[in-house]
């Protein structure tokens, strides 16, 4: 059977006239996006339906399942966010308790809001030297599992590229007949070669979510949801996907998924070899830097993640991020307190990798402890805030804006997080403590992208505040 793109291409070249949506009518003169419009259609004859796939889309999903080794795989065109919402909704009923790391993506918290779930938090810690969040440990799962848990939710690889022992965690969950969901959004390239870690599907997870667009050649918003074993009701998965995804899914995005899977089938080894070659080149050619360091395999499991930090702590991650962007035209993924993060893939160009290496070496040569702003705050630890209300209660209650100077002791009415990666510092219903507020002030002072903070103008002076549950 032809793949989806081939059929879309055939339709675009045919004489079939579109008296149907979308409104651009595949007219190449309609807007500058004519390249995408050429293959942008709705559910018409011979092109299947994502929400009841039994033809060309189903065949594409089967190819993806075969590539990753899953029992069943579903296309997701609303990103891994929709995958997480669907996964959690398919294994947890209203009011259930799930076990999850505090370091989970915000989409998990949104699922908890929608299903009024209770989240039992796993320990969330940081590697002390560079403050990199650690992956979930099997011993923490073992200690926390009890009969109240409906599902376990972990992230592996993490945003920074650290991996959990998914196989050991899956075995612990399955001993108690509890499904394991792995948010592997950043691990779609795992398992495609022996040069990268094994993927979570092969390690026994019941549901795995992959963002193809993060590390593979696929368009933004494309993802996969894989299902394994008998602990997950497939009909609930399909129902949840139909709720959280558009009823008019983009055929451009679906064909991008299809082409990505085809490319990995044919050239996956080559793609990964090129990724690892780039990663090794960066590591080798920056190894003599004295002040700026690229963290190696002893810190990071995923070769696609390049963490750049000041080895003598004279620069913040934001300093490094800003210099690379403003002086070298190198746009990184994110800045944290002690490192900046770049993502590389097998489709990077040699000249881009060389520019990054040259920039790191030049920054290293000019680092001066008196020139760059450094953070004088102590190493960060994860603070699990006091829970006053459930996420659903806290988010739905009447709210008011409170200045940062007056917010200690108040209850958050919104999510507060650094973005990326979007992990909540505070969720709705949780209390602002003195320590948390001091951390938030530090993030603002360092210029990190703190979401949930509001600007307030009083008598011509700009102040900052947070949305809080209104006091009675």
Secondary structure, DSSP 4 states (H G I P E B T S, - for coil): ---HHHHHHHHHTSS----SSSTTTT-TTSSTTHHHHTT---S-TTS--GGG--SHHHHHHHHHHHHHT-SEEEEESSHHHHHHHHHHHHH--TT-EEEEETT--HHHHHHHHHHTPEEEEEP--EETTTTEEPPPPHHHHHHH--TTEEEEEEESS-TTS----HHHHHHHHHHTT-EEEEE-GGGTTTTSSTTSPPPTTTTT-SEEEEEHHHHSS--TT-EEEEE-SSSS-HHHHHHHHHHHS-SS--HHHHHHHHHHHHHHHHHHHHHHHHHHHHHHHHHHHTTT-SSEEE--TTT-S-TTEEEEEETTS-S-HHHHHHHHHHHH----SEE-SS-EEEE--TT--HHHHHHHHHHHHHHHHH--TTTS----SPPP----PPBSS-HHHHHHS-EEEEEGGG-TT-BBSS-EEETTT--EEE-TTBBPPHHHHHHHHHHHHTT--EESEEEEEETTEEEEEEEEEPP-
